[in-house]
Amino acid sequence: MKTKLTTLLTTALLGLTLASCSTTSSASAKPYPLSTCIVSGNKLGSMGTPVTQVHQGQEVKFCCEPCVKKFNANPAKYMAKL
């Protein structure tokens, strides 16, 4: 039982550490200049909390996860909008 608890706590701490690393990288990126999703054009926040990603030093925001997948398939197409 003690081993399971230790494993669970270690996994949780590792997850938090990795999450904080991704947040730090977006802090040094250029801020996202638009109030809309770069893929769909929907207003950010209209579908819940926007998804944020850093692409080549530029923060990019999306209205939802499916837009992230579309962006990752052809980033150059969408980065031209910035």
The first five atom37 places (N, CA, C, CB, O) and aatype in JSON, in Angstrom:
{
  "aatype": [12, 11, 16, 11, 10, 16, 16, 10, 10, 16, 16, 0, 10, 10, 7, 10, 16, 10, 0, 15, 4, 15, 16, 16, 15, 15, 0, 15, 0, 11, 14, 18, 14, 10, 15, 16, 4, 9, 19, 15, 7, 2, 11, 10, 7, 15, 12, 7, 16, 14, 19, 16, 5, 19, 8, 5, 7, 5, 6, 19, 11, 13, 4, 4, 6, 14, 4, 19, 11, 11, 13, 2, 0, 2, 14, 0, 11, 18, 12, 0, 11, 10],
  "atom_mask": [
    [1, 1, 1, 1, 1],
    [1, 1, 1, 1, 1],
    [1, 1, 1, 1, 1],
    [1, 1, 1, 1, 1],
    [1, 1, 1, 1, 1],
    [1, 1, 1, 1, 1],
    [1, 1, 1, 1, 1],
    [1, 1, 1, 1, 1],
    [1, 1, 1, 1, 1],
    [1, 1, 1, 1, 1],
    [1, 1, 1, 1, 1],
    [1, 1, 1, 1, 1],
    [1, 1, 1, 1, 1],
    [1, 1, 1, 1, 1],
    [1, 1, 1, 0, 1],
    [1, 1, 1, 1, 1],
    [1, 1, 1, 1, 1],
    [1, 1, 1, 1, 1],
    [1, 1, 1, 1, 1],
    [1, 1, 1, 1, 1],
    [1, 1, 1, 1, 1],
    [1, 1, 1, 1, 1],
    [1, 1, 1, 1, 1],
    [1, 1, 1, 1, 1],
    [1, 1, 1, 1, 1],
    [1, 1, 1, 1, 1],
    [1, 1, 1, 1, 1],
    [1, 1, 1, 1, 1],
    [1, 1, 1, 1, 1],
    [1, 1, 1, 1, 1],
    [1, 1, 1, 1, 1],
    [1, 1, 1, 1, 1],
    [1, 1, 1, 1, 1],
    [1, 1, 1, 1, 1],
    [1, 1, 1, 1, 1],
    [1, 1, 1, 1, 1],
    [1, 1, 1, 1, 1],
    [1, 1, 1, 1, 1],
    [1, 1, 1, 1, 1],
    [1, 1, 1, 1, 1],
    [1, 1, 1, 0, 1],
    [1, 1, 1, 1, 1],
    [1, 1, 1, 1, 1],
    [1, 1, 1, 1, 1],
    [1, 1, 1, 0, 1],
    [1, 1, 1, 1, 1],
    [1, 1, 1, 1, 1],
    [1, 1, 1, 0, 1],
    [1, 1, 1, 1, 1],
    [1, 1, 1, 1, 1],
    [1, 1, 1, 1, 1],
    [1, 1, 1, 1, 1],
    [1, 1, 1, 1, 1],
    [1, 1, 1, 1, 1],
    [1, 1, 1, 1, 1],
    [1, 1, 1, 1, 1],
    [1, 1, 1, 0, 1],
    [1, 1, 1, 1, 1],
    [1, 1, 1, 1, 1],
    [1, 1, 1, 1, 1],
    [1, 1, 1, 1, 1],
    [1, 1, 1, 1, 1],
    [1, 1, 1, 1, 1],
    [1, 1, 1, 1, 1],
    [1, 1, 1, 1, 1],
    [1, 1, 1, 1, 1],
    [1, 1, 1, 1, 1],
    [1, 1, 1, 1, 1],
    [1, 1, 1, 1, 1],
    [1, 1, 1, 1, 1],
    [1, 1, 1, 1, 1],
    [1, 1, 1, 1, 1],
    [1, 1, 1, 1, 1],
    [1, 1, 1, 1, 1],
    [1, 1, 1, 1, 1],
    [1, 1, 1, 1, 1],
    [1, 1, 1, 1, 1],
    [1, 1, 1, 1, 1],
    [1, 1, 1, 1, 1],
    [1, 1, 1, 1, 1],
    [1, 1, 1, 1, 1],
    [1, 1, 1, 1, 1]
  ],
  "atom_positions": [
    [[0.83, -1.19, 0.0], [0.0, 0.0, 0.0], [0.87, 1.26, 0.0], [-0.94, 0.0, 1.21], [0.59, 2.22, -0.71]],
    [[1.94, 1.23, 0.82], [2.83, 2.39, 0.89], [3.52, 2.62, -0.45], [3.88, 2.19, 2.0], [3.73, 3.76, -0.85]],
    [[3.87, 1.55, -1.14], [4.53, 1.66, -2.43], [3.59, 2.31, -3.45], [4.98, 0.28, -2.93], [4.03, 3.13, -4.25]],
    [[2.32, 1.93, -3.43], [1.36, 2.52, -4.37], [1.2, 4.01, -4.12], [0.0, 1.81, -4.25], [1.12, 4.79, -5.07]],
    [[1.15, 4.4, -2.85], [1.02, 5.82, -2.51], [2.25, 6.6, -2.95], [0.8, 5.99, -0.99], [2.13, 7.7, -3.5]],
    [[3.42, 6.03, -2.73], [4.66, 6.69, -3.15], [4.7, 6.84, -4.67], [5.88, 5.89, -2.66], [5.09, 7.89, -5.18]],
    [[4.31, 5.81, -5.38], [4.28, 5.86, -6.84], [3.3, 6.91, -7.33], [3.92, 4.49, -7.42], [3.6, 7.66, -8.26]],
    [[2.14, 6.97, -6.72], [1.12, 7.95, -7.09], [1.62, 9.37, -6.87], [-0.17, 7.71, -6.3], [1.46, 10.23, -7.74]],
    [[2.22, 9.63, -5.72], [2.74, 10.96, -5.42], [3.88, 11.34, -6.36], [3.22, 11.04, -3.97], [3.97, 12.49, -6.81]],
    [[4.75, 10.41, -6.65], [5.87, 10.67, -7.56], [5.35, 11.01, -8.95], [6.81, 9.46, -7.62], [5.85, 11.93, -9.6]],
    [[4.37, 10.27, -9.42], [3.79, 10.52, -10.73], [3.12, 11.89, -10.78], [2.77, 9.43, -11.09], [3.26, 12.62, -11.76]],
    [[2.4, 12.25, -9.72], [1.74, 13.55, -9.66], [2.76, 14.68, -9.68], [0.86, 13.65, -8.4], [2.57, 15.67, -10.39]],
    [[3.83, 14.54, -8.93], [4.87, 15.58, -8.91], [5.56, 15.7, -10.26], [5.89, 15.28, -7.82], [5.89, 16.8, -10.69]],
    [[5.8, 14.59, -10.91], [6.41, 14.62, -12.23], [5.51, 15.34, -13.22], [6.71, 13.18, -12.73], [5.98, 16.14, -14.03]],
    [[4.22, 15.06, -13.16], [3.26, 15.74, -14.04], [3.24, 17.23, -13.81], [0.0, 0.0, 0.0], [3.21, 18.01, -14.77]],
    [[3.27, 17.65, -12.55], [3.29, 19.08, -12.24], [4.58, 19.74, -12.72], [3.12, 19.3, -10.73], [4.56, 20.87, -13.2]],
    [[5.68, 19.03, -12.58], [6.96, 19.56, -13.04], [6.95, 19.76, -14.55], [8.1, 18.63, -12.63], [7.39, 20.8, -15.04]],
    [[6.45, 18.79, -15.28], [6.39, 18.91, -16.74], [5.44, 20.02, -17.16], [5.97, 17.58, -17.37], [5.71, 20.73, -18.13]],
    [[4.33, 20.16, -16.47], [3.38, 21.22, -16.8], [4.0, 22.59, -16.57], [2.1, 21.08, -15.97], [3.77, 23.51, -17.36]],
    [[4.77, 22.74, -15.51], [5.39, 24.04, -15.25], [6.47, 24.35, -16.28], [5.99, 24.07, -13.85], [6.71, 25.52, -16.58]],
    [[7.12, 23.34, -16.82], [8.13, 23.57, -17.87], [7.48, 24.12, -19.13], [8.87, 22.26, -18.2], [8.03, 25.03, -19.76]],
    [[6.33, 23.6, -19.52], [5.68, 24.09, -20.73], [5.16, 25.5, -20.54], [4.53, 23.17, -21.13], [5.14, 26.28, -21.49]],
    [[4.73, 25.85, -19.33], [4.26, 27.2, -19.05], [5.42, 28.19, -19.14], [3.61, 27.26, -17.66], [5.25, 29.29, -19.65]],
    [[6.58, 27.8, -18.66], [7.74, 28.68, -18.69], [8.14, 29.01, -20.13], [8.91, 28.04, -17.96], [8.49, 30.16, -20.41]],
    [[8.08, 28.05, -21.02], [8.49, 28.31, -22.4], [7.54, 29.29, -23.08], [8.54, 27.01, -23.19], [7.98, 30.09, -23.91]],
    [[6.25, 29.26, -22.75], [5.33, 30.21, -23.36], [5.51, 31.61, -22.8], [3.89, 29.75, -23.16], [5.15, 32.59, -23.44]],
    [[6.08, 31.71, -21.59], [6.31, 33.02, -20.99], [7.39, 33.79, -21.76], [6.72, 32.87, -19.51], [7.37, 35.02, -21.78]],
    [[8.33, 33.09, -22.4], [9.39, 33.75, -23.14], [9.03, 33.94, -24.62], [10.68, 32.96, -23.03], [9.8, 34.53, -25.37]],
    [[7.87, 33.45, -25.03], [7.45, 33.56, -26.42], [6.81, 34.92, -26.69], [6.47, 32.43, -26.78], [6.37, 35.61, -25.77]],
    [[6.76, 35.28, -27.98], [6.06, 36.51, -28.38], [4.58, 36.32, -28.08], [6.3, 36.84, -29.9], [4.04, 35.25, -28.37]],
    [[3.91, 37.31, -27.52], [2.49, 37.16, -27.19], [1.62, 37.05, -28.43], [2.03, 38.34, -26.34], [1.93, 37.6, -29.48]],
    [[0.52, 36.34, -28.29], [-0.44, 36.13, -29.37], [-1.21, 37.42, -29.59], [-1.41, 34.95, -29.05], [-1.83, 37.92, -28.65]],
    [[-1.2, 37.98, -30.8], [-1.8, 39.31, -31.04], [-3.3, 39.31, -31.36], [-1.08, 39.96, -32.14], [-3.91, 40.38, -31.39]],
    [[-3.89, 38.15, -31.61], [-5.29, 38.1, -32.05], [-6.24, 37.77, -30.9], [-5.45, 37.08, -33.17], [-5.83, 37.21, -29.89]],
    [[-7.51, 38.12, -31.06], [-8.54, 37.75, -30.08], [-9.39, 36.61, -30.6], [-9.43, 38.97, -29.74], [-10.42, 36.25, -30.01]],
    [[-8.96, 36.03, -31.72], [-9.68, 34.92, -32.34], [-8.74, 33.74, -32.56], [-10.31, 35.35, -33.67], [-7.52, 33.89, -32.55]],
    [[-9.32, 32.57, -32.74], [-8.56, 31.35, -33.03], [-7.89, 31.5, -34.39], [-9.49, 30.09, -33.0], [-8.53, 31.92, -35.36]],
    [[-6.63, 31.16, -34.47], [-5.88, 31.3, -35.72], [-6.38, 30.35, -36.8], [-4.39, 31.06, -35.46], [-6.17, 30.6, -37.99]],
    [[-7.05, 29.26, -36.42], [-7.54, 28.28, -37.39], [-8.98, 28.55, -37.81], [-7.43, 26.87, -36.8], [-9.26, 28.69, -39.0]],
    [[-9.88, 28.64, -36.85], [-11.31, 28.75, -37.17], [-11.83, 30.18, -37.26], [-12.11, 28.01, -36.15], [-12.84, 30.45, -37.91]],
    [[-11.13, 31.1, -36.59], [-11.6, 32.48, -36.54], [-12.61, 32.73, -35.43], [0.0, 0.0, 0.0], [-13.09, 33.85, -35.27]],
    [[-12.95, 31.68, -34.64], [-13.86, 31.85, -33.52], [-13.23, 32.71, -32.43], [-14.27, 30.48, -32.95], [-12.01, 32.68, -32.25]],
    [[-14.05, 33.46, -31.72], [-13.55, 34.29, -30.63], [-12.98, 33.37, -29.54], [-14.68, 35.2, -30.06], [-13.62, 32.39, -29.15]],
    [[-11.79, 33.71, -29.06], [-11.16, 32.9, -28.01], [-12.02, 32.95, -26.76], [-9.73, 33.39, -27.71], [-12.48, 34.03, -26.36]],
    [[-12.25, 31.81, -26.15], [-13.08, 31.7, -24.96], [-14.51, 31.33, -25.28], [0.0, 0.0, 0.0], [-15.28, 31.02, -24.37]],
    [[-14.89, 31.36, -26.54], [-16.27, 31.03, -26.92], [-16.58, 29.54, -26.76], [-16.54, 31.46, -28.35], [-17.75, 29.15, -26.69]],
    [[-15.54, 28.72, -26.7], [-15.73, 27.27, -26.57], [-15.04, 26.74, -25.32], [-15.19, 26.54, -27.82], [-14.65, 25.58, -25.27]],
    [[-14.89, 27.59, -24.32], [-14.18, 27.21, -23.1], [-12.82, 27.88, -23.07], [0.0, 0.0, 0.0], [-12.55, 28.82, -23.82]],
    [[-11.97, 27.38, -22.21], [-10.63, 27.95, -22.06], [-9.82, 27.71, -23.33], [-9.91, 27.34, -20.84], [-9.73, 26.58, -23.8]],
    [[-9.22, 28.77, -23.9], [-8.41, 28.6, -25.11], [-7.2, 27.69, -24.86], [-7.94, 29.96, -25.63], [-6.67, 27.64, -23.75]],
    [[-6.78, 27.0, -25.9], [-5.59, 26.15, -25.85], [-4.43, 26.98, -26.36], [-5.78, 24.83, -26.7], [-4.53, 27.6, -27.42]],
    [[-3.32, 26.99, -25.62], [-2.15, 27.78, -25.99], [-0.99, 26.86, -26.34], [-1.76, 28.75, -24.86], [-0.75, 25.85, -25.67]],
    [[-0.27, 27.21, -27.39], [0.89, 26.45, -27.84], [1.94, 27.46, -28.31], [0.52, 25.43, -28.99], [1.59, 28.56, -28.75]],
    [[3.21, 27.1, -28.21], [4.27, 27.95, -28.73], [4.82, 27.3, -29.99], [5.4, 28.17, -27.67], [5.2, 26.13, -29.98]],
    [[4.87, 28.07, -31.06], [5.4, 27.58, -32.34], [6.51, 28.52, -32.78], [4.27, 27.49, -33.43], [6.26, 29.69, -33.08]],
    [[7.73, 28.01, -32.82], [8.91, 28.78, -33.24], [8.99, 30.13, -32.53], [8.89, 28.99, -34.75], [9.21, 31.16, -33.17]],
    [[8.82, 30.12, -31.21], [8.96, 31.34, -30.41], [7.74, 32.24, -30.41], [0.0, 0.0, 0.0], [7.79, 33.32, -29.82]],
    [[6.67, 31.85, -31.06], [5.44, 32.65, -31.12], [4.32, 31.9, -30.4], [5.04, 32.95, -32.6], [4.03, 30.74, -30.71]],
    [[3.69, 32.57, -29.44], [2.53, 31.99, -28.78], [1.37, 31.96, -29.77], [2.15, 32.8, -27.5], [1.13, 32.94, -30.48]],
    [[0.66, 30.85, -29.82], [-0.48, 30.68, -30.72], [-1.64, 30.17, -29.87], [-0.16, 29.7, -31.91], [-1.46, 29.27, -29.05]],
    [[-2.85, 30.73, -30.07], [-4.01, 30.31, -29.29], [-5.1, 29.75, -30.19], [-4.56, 31.49, -28.47], [-5.3, 30.2, -31.32]],
    [[-5.78, 28.75, -29.66], [-6.82, 28.04, -30.39], [-8.09, 27.98, -29.54], [-6.36, 26.62, -30.77], [-8.02, 28.02, -28.31]],
    [[-9.24, 27.88, -30.21], [-10.51, 27.79, -29.49], [-10.74, 26.39, -28.94], [-11.66, 28.2, -30.4], [-11.48, 26.22, -27.97]],
    [[-10.12, 25.36, -29.56], [-10.37, 23.98, -29.14], [-9.24, 23.06, -29.63], [-11.74, 23.48, -29.69], [-8.41, 23.45, -30.45]],
    [[-9.21, 21.84, -29.11], [-8.18, 20.86, -29.48], [-8.21, 20.48, -30.97], [-8.34, 19.61, -28.64], [-7.14, 20.33, -31.56]],
    [[-9.39, 20.31, -31.59], [-9.37, 19.98, -33.03], [-8.63, 21.03, -33.87], [-10.79, 19.83, -33.54], [-8.01, 20.69, -34.88]],
    [[-8.71, 22.3, -33.47], [-7.98, 23.35, -34.2], [-6.47, 23.19, -34.04], [-8.42, 24.74, -33.73], [-5.72, 23.52, -34.95]],
    [[-6.03, 22.7, -32.88], [-4.6, 22.45, -32.67], [-4.13, 21.39, -33.66], [-4.32, 21.99, -31.2], [-3.06, 21.53, -34.26]],
    [[-4.92, 20.34, -33.84], [-4.55, 19.27, -34.79], [-4.47, 19.8, -36.21], [-5.57, 18.11, -34.71], [-3.55, 19.45, -36.96]],
    [[-5.42, 20.64, -36.6], [-5.4, 21.23, -37.94], [-4.17, 22.11, -38.12], [-6.68, 22.05, -38.2], [-3.52, 22.07, -39.16]],
    [[-3.85, 22.9, -37.1], [-2.67, 23.77, -37.15], [-1.4, 22.94, -37.3], [-2.6, 24.65, -35.88], [-0.56, 23.24, -38.15]],
    [[-1.26, 21.9, -36.49], [-0.05, 21.08, -36.52], [0.13, 20.36, -37.85], [-0.09, 20.07, -35.4], [1.25, 20.01, -38.21]],
    [[-0.95, 20.14, -38.59], [-0.84, 19.51, -39.9], [-0.24, 20.44, -40.95], [-2.22, 19.04, -40.36], [0.38, 19.97, -41.91]],
    [[-0.42, 21.76, -40.78], [0.09, 22.73, -41.75], [0.31, 24.09, -41.08], [-0.9, 22.88, -42.95], [-0.42, 25.04, -41.36]],
    [[1.31, 24.2, -40.19], [1.51, 25.44, -39.44], [1.78, 26.67, -40.31], [2.63, 25.26, -38.48], [1.34, 27.76, -39.97]],
    [[2.49, 26.51, -41.4], [2.84, 27.66, -42.25], [1.59, 28.36, -42.77], [3.72, 27.22, -43.42], [1.55, 29.59, -42.87]],
    [[0.58, 27.58, -43.11], [-0.68, 28.14, -43.62], [-1.3, 29.09, -42.61], [-1.67, 27.0, -43.96], [-1.8, 30.16, -42.98]],
    [[-1.29, 28.72, -41.34], [-1.94, 29.52, -40.31], [-1.03, 30.62, -39.76], [-2.39, 28.62, -39.18], [-1.51, 31.68, -39.38]],
    [[0.28, 30.37, -39.7], [1.2, 31.39, -39.19], [1.23, 32.61, -40.1], [2.62, 30.8, -39.05], [1.58, 33.71, -39.65]],
    [[0.88, 32.44, -41.36], [0.83, 33.57, -42.29], [-0.21, 34.61, -41.87], [0.53, 33.08, -43.71], [-0.15, 35.76, -42.3]],
    [[-1.17, 34.21, -41.04], [-2.21, 35.13, -40.56], [-1.69, 36.11, -39.52], [-3.36, 34.34, -39.98], [-2.32, 37.13, -39.26]],
    [[-0.53, 35.81, -38.93], [-0.01, 36.69, -37.87], [0.82, 37.82, -38.43], [0.84, 35.89, -36.9], [1.33, 38.65, -37.67]]
  ]
}
